[in-house]
Amino acid sequence: QVQLVESGGGLVQAGGSLRLSCAASVSGRAFSRYAMGWFRQLPGKEREFVAVIGWSGGSTKYTDSVKGRFTISRDNAKNTMYLQMNALKPEDTAVYYCAAHPAYPITDYRDISVWGQGTQVTVSS
């Protein structure tokens, strides 16, 4: 069983940076045996894939709109995953959710059963 808590969201001007964190509390299956991902959602819209990282951190995948600007990483010793977001744009504004899943990659939100509570990211123009 795993529980996820996001932090690090906030208000930033376009071109700025934020770093999101996702802290995991796990029992049974180790954190390092979960692929971890970030998704985002706007009101009235479906949750969309942002980035995913494999169990050891050696494999990553990004949605096209964030490639070159966002970096996903994880520290298995701290049971924590991160999303470094640079060169932020107003269209990045959303609630960001972290997710855990035993299989990699996880790009479809419908396949995921473990979610954090979400953290709001607002990018002003």
Secondary structure as UniProt FT lines:
FT   STRAND          2..7
FT   STRAND          10..13
FT   TURN            14..15
FT   STRAND          18..26
FT   HELIX           31..33
FT   STRAND          35..41
FT   TURN            43..44
FT   STRAND          48..53
FT   STRAND          60..62
FT   HELIX           64..66
FT   TURN            67..69
FT   STRAND          70..75
FT   TURN            76..79
FT   STRAND          80..85
FT   HELIX           90..92
FT   STRAND          94..101
FT   HELIX           109..111
FT   STRAND          114..115
FT   STRAND          119..124
//
